[in-house]
Amino acid sequence: TCRKTSILASLAMGSRVAPEEIPTEGIEHVTTADMALAKKLGCRIKLLGRIVKGKNGVYHLGVSPMLVPEESPVVSVNDVFNAVIVKGSASGELMFRGRGAGKLPTASAVVADVIDAARQTAPRPWFSWDERPESVPVADVRDLPHVYMVRFANEAAAKKAAGLFEEAKIVQSGENIALVTEPLTKRELDSRLSSLSDSPNSVYLTLL
């Protein structure tokens, strides 16, 4: 996902974005408790790569598991399928979906390249990405305000944490409990949670 996000970011920006520049978090910490709480919120947990053009031409990048509303078309993308969603100011939201792995899709892509090379008789310019200029900076997508789901070990810890936020609601599924914050940056979230004696069990960005 990180490498695919790197390619898409390079296409969007017209200059190279290395995978090492993209803050990346995998799925190794996702638990059944997190999935149960996500379902309670009407969401699923999906691993997403995101590219957001912010103010002053800054591109905010990131890869992490996120809570996605069940009505989102992203939820139906499973197994070997990949999807890219593009959000334009005039076009709105567009989704492109297809197989991203497997012997037949890979063979189809290789044969298409061979046919394209065989048919190409006239020279054409190579498409390449230049090194990114300093005037096109990248940043962490978590520097933008997001809603977060923060899971705690018990109800007392969750209620104590809720007092640190202006708008926070507690969600519970069986013995699992979490709070959902108002929109804020990851830095603001960490600053508020740093005063707690009970650290959260998990923290998720959401697309709510």
C-alpha positions in Angstrom: 0.0 0.0 0.0 2.9 2.4 0.8 4.5 1.7 -2.6 1.2 2.2 -4.5 0.6 5.4 -2.6 4.2 6.5 -3.5 3.4 6.0 -7.2 0.0 7.7 -7.1 1.5 10.7 -5.2 4.3 11.0 -7.8 1.7 11.0 -10.5 -0.4 13.6 -8.7 2.6 15.9 -7.9 4.6 15.4 -11.1 7.8 14.7 -9.2 9.1 11.7 -7.2 7.8 10.8 -3.8 9.8 8.0 -2.2 8.1 5.4 0.0 10.3 6.4 2.9 8.7 9.8 2.9 5.2 8.4 3.6 4.3 7.8 7.3 3.2 4.1 7.2 1.4 1.9 9.8 0.4 -1.7 9.1 -2.4 -3.9 10.3 -0.4 -6.0 12.8 -2.1 -4.3 15.9 -5.7 -4.6 14.6 -7.7 -6.7 17.0 -11.2 -8.2 17.2 -12.0 -5.6 19.8 -11.2 -2.8 17.4 -13.3 -4.5 14.7 -16.3 -4.9 17.1 -16.2 -1.2 18.1 -15.9 -0.1 14.5 -19.0 -2.2 13.6 -20.8 -0.5 16.5 -20.0 2.8 14.8 -21.3 1.5 11.5 -17.8 1.2 10.1 -15.2 -1.3 8.9 -11.4 -1.1 9.3 -9.6 -0.9 6.0 -5.9 -0.3 5.2 -5.8 3.0 3.2 -3.2 5.1 1.5 -4.2 8.8 1.4 -3.0 11.8 -0.5 -4.6 15.1 0.4 -3.6 18.4 -1.2 -3.6 21.0 1.6 -3.0 24.7 1.8 0.0 26.4 0.2 0.6 23.4 -2.1 1.5 21.0 0.7 0.7 17.3 0.0 -0.3 15.3 3.1 0.5 11.6 2.8 -0.1 8.6 5.0 -0.9 4.9 5.1 -2.7 3.3 8.0 -5.8 1.3 9.1 -8.8 3.6 9.1 -12.4 3.4 10.1 -14.6 3.6 6.9 -18.4 4.0 7.0 -20.1 0.8 5.8 -22.0 2.8 3.1 -18.6 3.8 1.5 -17.8 1.9 -1.8 -14.3 1.3 -0.3 -15.9 -1.3 2.0 -16.7 -3.7 -0.8 -13.0 -3.8 -2.1 -11.6 -7.1 -0.8 -9.3 -10.0 -1.7 -7.2 -9.2 -4.8 -9.1 -6.1 -5.7 -7.7 -2.6 -5.4 -9.5 0.7 -5.7 -8.5 4.3 -6.2 -10.8 7.1 -5.2 -10.2 10.6 -6.7 -12.1 13.6 -5.3 -12.3 16.6 -7.5 -13.7 20.0 -6.9 -16.0 19.8 -9.9 -16.3 16.0 -10.6 -16.9 15.0 -7.0 -15.9 11.5 -5.9 -14.8 9.0 -8.6 -13.7 5.3 -7.9 -11.6 3.1 -10.1 -11.7 -0.6 -9.1 -10.0 -3.7 -10.4 -7.9 -6.8 -9.7 -4.4 -5.8 -8.4 -3.0 -9.3 -8.1 -3.3 -12.8 -9.4 -1.8 -14.7 -12.3 -4.3 -13.7 -14.9 -4.3 -9.9 -14.2 -0.5 -10.0 -14.1 -0.2 -11.9 -17.3 -2.7 -9.5 -19.0 -0.6 -6.5 -18.0 2.7 -8.2 -19.2 1.2 -9.2 -22.6 -0.3 -5.7 -23.0 3.2 -4.2 -22.5 4.8 -6.6 -25.0 2.1 -5.8 -27.6 2.6 -2.1 -27.0 6.3 -2.4 -27.4 6.0 -4.5 -30.6 3.6 -2.0 -32.2 5.7 1.1 -31.3 7.7 1.9 -34.4 8.3 5.6 -33.9 10.3 7.0 -31.0 8.4 8.7 -28.2 9.5 10.7 -25.2 10.1 8.8 -21.9 7.8 9.6 -19.1 9.8 10.2 -15.9 9.6 11.9 -12.6 12.0 14.6 -11.7 13.3 15.0 -8.1 10.8 17.0 -6.1 11.6 20.7 -5.7 11.7 22.2 -2.3 8.7 24.3 -3.3 6.5 21.1 -3.4 6.7 19.9 0.3 5.1 16.8 1.7 3.7 16.3 5.2 2.0 13.7 7.4 -1.8 13.4 6.7 -2.3 13.3 10.5 -1.3 17.0 10.6 -4.8 17.6 9.2 -7.8 17.5 11.6 -9.4 14.0 11.8 -11.9 12.3 14.0 -10.2 9.5 16.1 -11.5 6.4 17.8 -9.4 5.7 20.9 -9.9 2.3 22.6 -9.2 1.9 26.4 -8.9 -1.1 28.6 -11.8 -0.2 30.8 -14.8 2.2 31.2 -13.1 4.3 34.0 -10.1 5.1 31.7 -12.4 6.0 28.8 -14.5 8.4 30.9 -11.5 10.1 32.3 -10.1 10.6 28.8 -13.5 11.9 27.6 -13.1 14.9 30.0 -10.1 16.1 28.0 -12.2 16.8 24.9 -14.9 19.3 24.1 -16.9 16.8 22.2 -16.3 13.2 22.8 -18.7 10.3 22.8 -18.1 6.9 24.4 -19.0 3.7 22.4 -19.1 0.3 23.8 -19.4 -3.3 22.4 -19.5 -5.9 25.0 -16.5 -5.5 27.2 -14.8 -3.3 24.6 -14.9 0.5 25.1 -13.6 3.5 23.2 -14.2 7.2 22.7 -14.7 9.1 19.5 -13.2 12.6 19.5 -14.0 15.8 17.7 -11.8 16.6 14.7 -8.2 17.4 15.7 -4.7 16.7 14.6 -2.6 13.8 15.8 -0.3 16.2 17.7 -3.3 17.7 19.5 -4.6 14.2 20.3 -1.2 13.1 21.7 -0.9 16.2 23.8 -4.2 15.7 25.5 -3.7 11.9 26.0 -0.2 12.5 27.5 -1.7 13.6 30.8 -3.4 10.2 31.3 -2.0 7.5 33.6 -3.8 4.8 31.5 -2.5 4.8 27.9 -5.0 3.9 25.1 -4.9 0.3 23.7 -5.3 1.6 20.1 -5.9 4.7 18.1 -7.5 4.9 14.7 -8.1 7.7 12.2 -11.6 7.7 10.9 -13.4 8.9 7.7 -16.5 9.7 9.6 
